[in-house]
Amino acid sequence: MDKIRILLLDDHALFREGLSRLLEGEPDLEMAACCATVGEASEVLRHKPIDLVLLDYDLGKERGLEFITQARESGFKGRFLMVTAGMSDAESVQALGLGVSGIFPKHSSPVALAQAIRKVMGGETWLDENAIQALVRVSKHRGGPDQTRPFTERETQVLQGVFEGLSNKEIGARLSISESSVKAALQQLFQKTGVRTRSQLVRIALEGPQLRAKVK
């Protein structure tokens, strides 16, 4: 099995060295490069194949989001996972709007980070509870509803569960309905929004006024 090739961008040397050693112990992960600045990381992308970038938001005099924009403009097709000590609600939403696959807190365990890496490389979105709450708070204050294809009450309730990162089983338990009913509501949400996965529902909630208005 091919290893996941990782670029780590963080301005703290001890963090880079420690995380690099920890992740190198994972058989399916390869630390391809460790960088301290946006310029160094951009140079790596020009010369090495990278599948995933782990980066902090605060890079001292620079910001991780600057690198994401530059990397996308240069044609990088891989994924981004923020590994950060903290971000504001607006910063979290901005990062996800730029296509970040997840926001991972630095105080969590290396085992959890390895799990997060595998999930985002599988096409999922990784959000911890703080990031989810940030999205909920921001969504409450954004945009007006688009009534061209309004959601039913059940669909709105299921969407809220998806936005909070709940599984189908957990959503069903909260609403006192079966998992099949949750799946049916999700299919309707997919059809109405034109997406195919739960993670895409989270993404479009940052951009589409209909979803922003519906998540309460």
JOBELPE-V647375 format. One record per backbone hydrogen bond with DSSP energy under -0.5 kcal/mol. NH is the residue of the N-H (numbers start at 1). CO is the residue of the C=O. E is the energy in kcal/mol with one decimal. If there is no record, write none. Layout:
BEGIN
NH/CO/E, NH/CO/E
END
This chain:
BEGIN
4/28/-3.0, 5/3/-0.6, 6/4/-0.6, 6/30/-3.2, 7/52/-2.6, 8/33/-2.6, 9/7/-0.5, 9/54/-3.2, 10/8/-0.5, 10/35/-2.4, 13/11/-0.7, 16/12/-2.2, 17/13/-2.7, 18/14/-2.5, 19/15/-2.7, 20/16/-2.3, 21/17/-2.0, 22/18/-2.0, 23/19/-2.7, 24/20/-1.9, 25/21/-0.6, 25/22/-0.9, 26/23/-1.9, 29/26/-1.5, 30/4/-2.8, 32/6/-1.7, 32/30/-1.3, 33/6/-1.4, 35/8/-3.3, 41/37/-2.2, 42/38/-2.5, 43/39/-1.8, 44/40/-2.0, 45/41/-2.1, 46/42/-1.2, 47/43/-0.8, 47/44/-1.3, 48/44/-2.5, 50/48/-0.5, 51/5/-2.3, 52/5/-2.1, 53/79/-2.7, 54/7/-2.9, 54/52/-0.5, 55/53/-0.5, 55/81/-1.8, 56/9/-1.6, 59/57/-0.8, 59/62/-2.2, 61/59/-0.9, 62/59/-0.8, 64/57/-2.7, 66/63/-1.2, 67/63/-1.0, 68/64/-1.8, 69/65/-2.1, 70/66/-2.2, 71/67/-3.1, 72/68/-2.4, 73/69/-2.2, 74/70/-1.6, 75/72/-1.3, 76/71/-2.6, 79/51/-2.4, 81/53/-2.7, 82/102/-2.4, 83/55/-2.3, 84/82/-0.5, 84/104/-2.1, 92/88/-2.5, 93/89/-2.4, 94/90/-2.4, 95/91/-2.4, 96/92/-2.3, 97/93/-2.3, 98/94/-1.3, 99/96/-1.3, 100/95/-2.0, 101/80/-2.7, 102/80/-0.5, 103/126/-2.0, 104/82/-3.6, 106/84/-2.1, 108/105/-1.6, 113/109/-1.8, 114/110/-2.5, 115/111/-1.9, 116/112/-2.4, 117/113/-2.7, 118/114/-2.0, 119/115/-2.2, 120/116/-2.6, 121/117/-2.0, 122/118/-0.9, 122/119/-0.6, 123/120/-1.4, 124/119/-2.3, 126/101/-2.1, 127/125/-0.6, 128/103/-0.9, 132/128/-2.2, 133/129/-2.4, 134/130/-1.8, 135/131/-2.0, 136/132/-2.3, 137/133/-2.6, 138/134/-2.4, 139/135/-2.7, 140/136/-1.6, 141/138/-1.3, 142/139/-1.3, 147/145/-0.7, 149/146/-0.6, 150/147/-0.7, 156/152/-2.3, 157/153/-2.1, 158/154/-2.4, 159/155/-2.6, 160/156/-1.9, 161/157/-1.6, 162/158/-2.2, 163/159/-2.6, 164/160/-1.4, 165/162/-1.6, 166/161/-2.6, 171/167/-2.6, 172/168/-2.5, 173/169/-2.2, 174/170/-2.2, 175/171/-2.2, 176/172/-1.0, 177/172/-2.4, 182/178/-1.7, 183/179/-2.7, 184/180/-2.1, 185/181/-2.1, 186/182/-2.4, 187/183/-2.3, 188/184/-1.7, 189/185/-2.2, 190/186/-2.9, 191/187/-2.3, 192/188/-2.5, 193/189/-2.2, 194/190/-1.8, 195/190/-1.1, 201/197/-1.3, 202/198/-1.7, 203/199/-2.1, 204/200/-2.9, 205/201/-1.3, 206/202/-0.5, 206/203/-1.8, 207/204/-1.0, 208/204/-3.7, 209/207/-0.5, 212/208/-2.2, 213/209/-1.9, 214/210/-1.4, 215/211/-1.9, 216/214/-0.9
END
